[in-house]
């Protein structure tokens, strides 16, 4: 199915389909990330403290905050780094008191308790900084509920306090300044670009291979030889002569010699078939193997319905495709002569005069 898509679809369709798939995967990944952040103890503890704080209600609704309720709604931004022992989350807040509604953004910084513990291991997270900034009051100092000196510095990808990008968008993506301002970020950006480029190049090569294979299928179909017991015996004797002396075993592709079965040649699929050039007393043919190689055979008619092997060779399936691709628009006689010449060019693996079959 993938090969058919690569062959028939236009580049715009391929790019569009890949974009839709990537968008879907990204959406699923972002949804799972939001679930993970909301369910983390750092987020749960900070949310509880923010909802119970009079200072937060007062900062968002004014006054002493009495009678106001605070909700954490909207996408959670930031990161949680268990290996580094630091976490920074940004939580959008909405406070309501009667007809008054106030919005703001909370920032919580936390550290793993194990960073400051000299003995044993403590897997708890300690909230060391919590502040709230009212929406539309960027010039005002944030309301800090508490703040302790850090044990470990924040990494470069920690969300910045100032950005022209709205929080609802920033929350879903890392701080892009990290990719430009740090060596780690530049390495990540280069690696991502390399992965995209390699995948695009591999797909372009695959598309080219599939397209070329499709052009030579009619050539093979026109040259296909109907299977006979003599042809089967001839191929089997040739296969025996071509077996490597150092180990390993060659095998004809199931069904490809006598039924034109499907032959899989990495990285694309090619129609397997026995094709031949037949000239009076000589037959030259090739048959695909289970490996990405083709068995090349030439035999001389010995009379009485018998054939004598005179030439046995092996070559990569790519070389066979190159030969057929060069004569895909030629007349049948020229195609048969090209197959005969291709067989003759292959090194002869026969140790002595071939047996009769």
N, C-alpha and C positions, 0 to 999 in steps of 0.2 A: 504493500500500500504506500509506504514512504517513497519507494522508488518511482511508482506511478505519479505521485504528487510532484516529485522533483523533476520528472520528465515533462509533464503536461502543464503544470502551473507556470504562470508568468512570474517574473521577479517581483512585480508589484503585489501579486497574490501571495507569494511566499513571504515577503516582508510584512504584509498585512496580517497574515495568519500567525507569524511568529510574534508580532506585536501584540495581538490579542491574547495569545498564550502567555506571553511574558507579563502582560497586564494582569491576567487572572492569577498567575503564580504570585506576583507581587502583592496583590490584594489579599490573598490567603495568608501570605507571610506576615504582612502588616497586621492583619486581624489577630493572628496567633501571638504576635509580639505584644499587642495591646493587652490581650488576656494575661500574658505572663507578667507584664508590668503592674497591672491592676491587682493581680493576686499575690504580689510579692509583699513580704512583711514590711519593707520600707514604705511602700505606698499605703498599705493599710494603716500603719501606725501614724504616718504623717496626716492622712485624711481624718483620722479620729481626733488628733490634736487640733487640726484646723477647724473642724466643725464645733469643737467645744470651746474655742478661744473667743473671749469677748473682744480682744484686740483686733482679731481678724474681722469680726462683725462690724466693729467701729470703723476700721479702715475702709471697708467696702460700702457701708451704708451711712456712715457718719454717726456722730454722737458717741454714746457709750456702747452702742451695738445691742442694746436691750430689745428683745422681741424679734430679732432677725434670725433667720436660719441660713446655714451655709451648705451648699452642695458642691461636690466635686463632679463636674460634668465636662465632657469633651475629651479629646485625645490626650493621653499622657505622653510627655516627651522625656528625653534623657536616656540614661543607660544604667545598667547594673553590671559591674565587673567583679565576679567572685575571685578571679585569680589575682587581680590587683588590689582587691579589698576596698574599692571605692564605688560609690553610687551617687548619681545626681538625677533627680526627677523634677519635672515641671508639671504642675497640676493646675488646670484652669478651674477657677472658683466662680460661683454665682451666689450672692447673698440677697435675700428678699425680706423686706419688712413692710407689710402693707402694700402700698402702691410703689414703694421705692425698691429699685433693683440695682445692685452694684456688682460689678465684675472685676476680677483681678486674676493674677497669676502667682501661684506659690512656687517656691524653689526650696527643695529639701536636699541636703547633702548628708551622706551617711558613710560610715566606715565599718569594716568588719572588726568585731571585737578581738579577733585573733591577731590583728596588727600590733596591738599594745600589750598583749598577754605574753609574758616571757616563758611561762610553763603551761603545759597542757594545751588544749584547743577549745576555743569557744566559738561556735558557729553563729552567734547572734550578730545582728547589725545594730550599730549605735547611731542614732540621729544626732549629729553634732551641729547642724545649722538649719534654721527654718525661717523663711522670710516671705512676705507677701507684698506684691506691687499692685496698686490699683490701676485698672484699665484707663488709659488716657492720661495717666499721671507719670509719664516717663521722667519728667524733671524732678519729681518728688523723691525723697529718700524712701526706700522700702521699709515696711514695718517688720522689724526683726524680732521674732519671738524668743530666740536664743541663738547663741553662736559660741562654739568652742574652737580652739586652735586645731588645725588639722595635723594628723599623725603622718599622713602620706599626701603628696601633692596630687592634684587632679590631673588626669591625662589630657592630652591635646584635644580629644574628641568630646570633652565635657561641653554641654550646651552653654553658649555665651549669654550674658544678660542683655546685650543689646543686639538687635538685628532688625533689618527692614522687612524681613519675611514674617508674615503672620504666624502666630504660634500654632494654629490648627494645621498649618502646612509643615512647619519646622518639626512638629512632634513626630511626624512619620519618617523623617529622614535624618541622617547624621548631620553634624555641623560641617558644611562643605568647606569652610575655611581650613578645616583640619587637613584636607587634601592638598592645599596649596601652601600652607605655612609650616608644615613639618615634614621631615624626611620620611617618617612612617607613612604619612598620608600620601606623599608622592609615590612611594613604593606600591601602596595599595592601588592607586589610580593607574599606574603603569601596568600592574599585574592584571587589573580588570580590562584595560584596553587590549592587552596582549591576548587574553582569553577570547574576547569578542572577535578580534582579528583572526585568530586561528580557527575559530568556529566558522566564521564567514568564508575563509579560504577553503576549509575542508568541504563545506557545503557546495561551494562553487566547483571544486574538483569533482565531487560526486555528481553534480548536475551535468557536468560535461561528459563524464563517463557514461552515465545513463543515456544521455542523448546520442552518443556515438554507438553504444551497444544497440540502441533501437534502430539505427540506420543500417546495421549489418545483418539484422535478423532476416530481412527479405532475401539477402544474398545467400545465407545459410539454408533457408527454406528451399530455394531454387536448386541447391546443390545436394540436397539430402538424398542419401542412398537407402533404398528399401532394404531392411535387414534380411539376410539369408544365412543359412548355416555356414556357408563358405566364408562369408564376410565375418561372421562371429568367430570362426576358428582362426581366421587371419589376424584379427585384432587380438585375440588371446595369445597367439604365438608371438606377436609383436610386443605385447605387454610383458611377457615373460623375458624376452630379450632385453627390455628396457629397465628391468628391475635393478635398483642400485646395489652394488656389491657390498657397500659398507653398512647396510642396515636400512630399515625403513621399507615400506611397501607401497607400490603404486597400484591403483585400482581404477577401472573404468567407472565413470559416473553412472549410477543406476538409471536405466531407461534411456540414457542419452544416445547410446549407440544404435538402438533398434527401434526406439519409439519417439525420438526427438523430445525427450523429457527436459525439464527445467534444470539448468546448470547454474549453481551459485559460484560466481567468481568475485572475490572481494576486490573492491568495495561495492560492486554493482552486480546485478543479476544478468546473466547472458543465456540466451536460448541454446541449449546443448543439442547437437545434432551430428551425425556422421555426414560429412560432406566430402565430395571427391571430384577428381578430374579423371575421366575415363578416356583413354586413347587406345583403341584397338586391343593390343595385347598387354597394356600396362594400366594399372590402377594406382592412383595416388589419393590418399585420403587422410583425414585427421579425425580424432575423437577426443572429447574432453575427459579429463580425469577428475577424481574427487579432490585433488589439489588444484590450485590455479595454474595448471599446465595442460598442454595438449599433446596427445600421442600422434606422431606423424608416421605414416606408413606408405611404402611403395612396394608393389608386388608385380611380378612378371607372370603372365599366363603361360603355364607349362604344358598345356594341352590336356585333353581328357577331363576338363573341368577343374584342374588343379592350378594353384597359384604358388609361386615361390617368392618368399620375402627377399627383397634386395636392399631395402633401406628402412631403418627404424630410427626415429629421432624424437626428442622432447624439446618443447619450447614453452615459454610463458604464454598464457592466454592473451596477454596484452599484445605480444608480437603477432599472434594470429589475427587479432582484431585490427591491428595496423595494416596488415596485408589485405584484409577484406575491405577495410575502409577506403583503401586506395583504389579499389575497383568496384565500388558500390554502384556506380552509374554506368559500368561497362556492359558489353554484350556477354551472353553466357559463355561463349568460347573463350573470350579474354579472361573471364573469371576463372574458368577451369585451368587455363594455362598459368594463372597467378598462383593457384593452389599447388599445382605441380612444381612450380619454381620454388615455392616456399618449402615444400617437403625436401626438395633437392638441396637447399641451402643448409638444412639442419645437419649437424655432425651425425654420421652414421654410427649407431651403437651396436651393430651386428659384429660379432667377433669372427664369424666365418659365413660361408654361404648359407642362406636361410633355408629352413626346411620347407617341404611342400605341404600345402594344406588343401 
